[in-house]
Amino acid sequence: METLNKPVLILGIIAVMIIGVNLTIFIGFFSTSMLSRSTPYYKSEDTSMPKFTISPYAGELATIDDQGKQTISVSGIGMAKAKPDRALVSLSVITRADNAKNAVYENAEKMSIVIGALKAMGIAEKQIETSAYSLTPIWDYSDRNTPRITGYTCQNTITV
């Protein structure tokens, strides 16, 4: 997650608006010039389908509704660049044990060491949060008739 400067964000929004206005003007002009030409598609009396301009440039942006009114739909994408002021890091501890209790216990011990090291580096506890936690059985399928659990895997992921 990064924070954008207000002027950069405003410039991005203005750029998208300018692109939208230019597309609206261009497509409106181009679609009316295309409509003035006689194409069999526009002479159709079938009102069950919307009538689109036949143009490699206008695509489905310029349309004509049943009353003959032109409508234009415009979308745009803006991009703004800024130096990041945050970094997001995910750390996982994965343990395996013969039973679920030991897998969870070992995982908690190791994660405590990781969190302690992060705090020693000056990272506040409120900046450390659990983003995923799972405890899953490890299955043995060597005997096709009766699969059995041979252990458990515990995974704890934190985001800093």
N, C-alpha and C positions, 0 to 999 in steps of 0.2 A: 504494500500500500504506500503510495507516495502522495505528498501534498503538493498541489500546484500553486504557483503564485497567482494572485488575482488578475494582474494584467495579462498574463499568458493565457489564462482561461477565457478572459473576455475577448482577446484577439482570436482565439479558436472559435468561439461562438459567432463572432462577426464574420469570420471566413466561411463558416457553414452557411450563414444567412446569405452572403453574397453569391456563393455557388448556387444556392437554391433559387434566388431571384434570376440569375443568369440562365439557369436551366428552364425556369418557367417561361421567360421571354423567348428563348431560342425554340423550345418545343412548341410553344403556342404559335409562333410565327411559322415554324416548319410544318406543323400539323394542319394549319389552315391552308397553306399552299398545297399540301398533299390532298386536302379535301376538295380543293377546287378542280383537281384533275379527276377525270371520270374513271373510277375503278369499279369493277363488278361487285366488289365486296360491299361498297356503300349503297349500291342500288337495291340491295336485298331488303325485302319487306319483313323479314323474320325479325321480330323484336324480342325473341327469347334469349338472344346472345348479345353481349355488349359488342360494340363495333370499335375495333382498334385501328389506329392508323397503320398503314403498311409502309414502314420506314425502318431502315437499319439503325437510324439515330434515335427515333422517338420510342421505339419498343412499345411497351404497355403503359408508358407514362401518360400519354395523351389519349383520352377516350372520348366517346360521344355517347351520351345517355339517350333514352328513348324520346325525350322531348327535343333533341337536337342541340342541347347545351354541351359545351365543351368543358371537360374537367381535367385537371392536371394534378398528379400526385408527385411530390418531390421529396427525396430523402438525401441526406448528405452525411459525410463523416468528417470530423475535424480531428486534428492531431496537434497536441501541444507537448513540448519537451521542457523538462526541468531537471535539475540535479536532484537525485533522490536524497532524502534526509532520513530514511529508515531502511532497515534490512529485516527480512523475515526469514528465520531459520527454524527448521524442524529437526528434532533429534529423537531417535527411537532406541529403546532398549528392548531386546528380544531374549527371552530365556526359555529353556526347555527343561522339564523335569518329569520324573516318573508319575507324579500325581499333581493335581491342580493346586493344592495348597502350597507345595514347595515351589511350583512355577511362579505363583503370585508373590510369595515371600521373597524369592531370589530377585525377581524383577523389581520389587519395591526397594530392596537394599541397593541395587545397582542404580536405580533412578535417583535415589537419595544422594548418592555420590555425585551423579551428574548435576543435579540441582545445586548441591553444595559448591561444586566447582564454578557454576555459572554465577552464584551469589558472590563468590570470592573474586570474580572478575568485575564486580560492580553492577551486575544486573539485578534490578529490584524484583522482589517476589511477585509483585502485581503484573510484571511483564512476562512472566512464565505461566503458561496455561496448558492443560492437557487437551490435545486435539483429537486423540484416538486412543482407545484402550480395547484390547481383545484377549480372550482366553479361549483357545480352540484345542480340541483333542487331536492327537496324532494317531491315525488309523493304520493298522497293519492288515493288508489285503492278501497276504501270502496264502492263506487258506480261503479259497473262494467261497466256501459255504458259510463261514462265520468270521466276518471281519471283527477285529478286536482293537480296543484302545491300548496303545503302548506307552502313552505319555501325554503331556500337555505343553502347548506353546503359549506363552504370555507375551504380548507386545504392548508397550506403553510409548506413545509418541507425545512429545511436548513441542510447543511452538514458542519461540522467543522473539 
